[in-house]
């Protein structure tokens, strides 16, 4: 099972990196980070990532993308994306 994510950075910063993190919520409410990947923004300043869900994959997950600071902008995060997998 995979979950696909896509986004864009505005103002445009093609060729720079964003970091996508995916975590799984545990039964006690804490979250365990599963992946943290760096992606290069394409010429339109967009990115995409296919998250491979570990087995067993049932549960509640969150994903967030972060653009690090550069010479003219501070760092910024996307809104959290929550998703649930239930067989």
Secondary structure, 3 states (H helix, E strand, C coil): CEEEEEEECCCCCCCCEEEEEEEEECCCCCEEEEEEEEEECCCCCEEEEEEECCCCCCEEEEEEEEECCCCCCCCEECCCEEEEECC
